[in-house]
Amino acid sequence: MHSTDIAKALAEFRTRFAMEGILSAVIDALAMRQHGCARHTEDIDIVTTPDGLQSIHERLVGRGSVPRPSGLRKKLRDTKHRVDLDMLRS
């Protein structure tokens, strides 16, 4: 996994979330990186609302994102960039 893959996947998730009106915030290693603390990561971690999680599944799953493993609601895989997305509900 290369950091540019994660950066591209994050940019696309942010765009898709904004287009769908899904509230979210990046947390964990990628958030720390924005504040100058470099930490290795191979996934994207976000926090969203219960409605946001529902919207992600209704509007994004099957359109470039798949649950991992099948049936889990808080763990997705971006099939284009092969990046995992882990979600927490606020």
C-alpha positions as a Python dict, from the first residue, in 0.01 Angstrom:
ca = {
    (1, 'M'): (0, 0, 0),
    (2, 'H'): (137, 338, -91),
    (3, 'S'): (41, 662, 80),
    (4, 'T'): (-68, 813, -253),
    (5, 'D'): (-332, 538, -281),
    (6, 'I'): (-468, 634, 60),
    (7, 'A'): (-459, 1004, -29),
    (8, 'K'): (-646, 944, -355),
    (9, 'A'): (-903, 721, -185),
    (10, 'L'): (-953, 978, 92),
    (11, 'A'): (-1004, 1258, -160),
    (12, 'E'): (-1261, 1051, -347),
    (13, 'F'): (-1444, 952, -27),
    (14, 'R'): (-1456, 1317, 82),
    (15, 'T'): (-1599, 1421, -256),
    (16, 'R'): (-1856, 1141, -253),
    (17, 'F'): (-1958, 1216, 107),
    (18, 'A'): (-1997, 1586, 26),
    (19, 'M'): (-2206, 1511, -284),
    (20, 'E'): (-2433, 1286, -77),
    (21, 'G'): (-2448, 1522, 223),
    (22, 'I'): (-2285, 1266, 454),
    (23, 'L'): (-2130, 1421, 764),
    (24, 'S'): (-1792, 1273, 854),
    (25, 'A'): (-1453, 1354, 1002),
    (26, 'V'): (-1119, 1184, 948),
    (27, 'I'): (-969, 1044, 1268),
    (28, 'D'): (-663, 847, 1379),
    (29, 'A'): (-338, 843, 1178),
    (30, 'L'): (-453, 1053, 881),
    (31, 'A'): (-589, 1321, 1114),
    (32, 'M'): (-263, 1322, 1308),
    (33, 'R'): (-71, 1363, 984),
    (34, 'Q'): (-260, 1688, 918),
    (35, 'H'): (-117, 1818, 1245),
    (36, 'G'): (244, 1726, 1167),
    (37, 'C'): (263, 1389, 1342),
    (38, 'A'): (362, 1131, 1082),
    (39, 'R'): (227, 786, 1157),
    (40, 'H'): (213, 490, 920),
    (41, 'T'): (-133, 373, 824),
    (42, 'E'): (-286, 145, 566),
    (43, 'D'): (-649, 246, 610),
    (44, 'I'): (-880, 544, 646),
    (45, 'D'): (-1064, 593, 975),
    (46, 'I'): (-1366, 822, 996),
    (47, 'V'): (-1639, 910, 1241),
    (48, 'T'): (-1992, 969, 1113),
    (49, 'T'): (-2343, 995, 1246),
    (50, 'P'): (-2585, 700, 1254),
    (51, 'D'): (-2766, 863, 959),
    (52, 'G'): (-2432, 905, 782),
    (53, 'L'): (-2352, 536, 824),
    (54, 'Q'): (-2693, 446, 685),
    (55, 'S'): (-2643, 681, 389),
    (56, 'I'): (-2300, 535, 315),
    (57, 'H'): (-2455, 190, 285),
    (58, 'E'): (-2752, 308, 81),
    (59, 'R'): (-2559, 527, -160),
    (60, 'L'): (-2199, 406, -178),
    (61, 'V'): (-2187, 32, -112),
    (62, 'G'): (-2191, -147, -445),
    (63, 'R'): (-2063, 165, -621),
    (64, 'G'): (-1690, 119, -565),
    (65, 'S'): (-1713, 18, -199),
    (66, 'V'): (-1785, -325, -54),
    (67, 'P'): (-1832, -445, 305),
    (68, 'R'): (-1538, -638, 449),
    (69, 'P'): (-1600, -907, 535),
    (70, 'S'): (-1941, -942, 381),
    (71, 'G'): (-2217, -813, 606),
    (72, 'L'): (-2016, -581, 830),
    (73, 'R'): (-2149, -225, 842),
    (74, 'K'): (-1852, -35, 985),
    (75, 'K'): (-1578, -174, 761),
    (76, 'L'): (-1562, -111, 387),
    (77, 'R'): (-1310, -167, 112),
    (78, 'D'): (-1252, 83, -170),
    (79, 'T'): (-1225, -146, -471),
    (80, 'K'): (-1054, 109, -698),
    (81, 'H'): (-762, 196, -469),
    (82, 'R'): (-778, -121, -254),
    (83, 'V'): (-793, 85, 64),
    (84, 'D'): (-991, -9, 376),
    (85, 'L'): (-1232, 238, 535),
    (86, 'D'): (-1315, 190, 904),
    (87, 'M'): (-1606, 388, 1047),
    (88, 'L'): (-1712, 484, 1397),
    (89, 'R'): (-2056, 621, 1477),
    (90, 'S'): (-2083, 935, 1686),
}
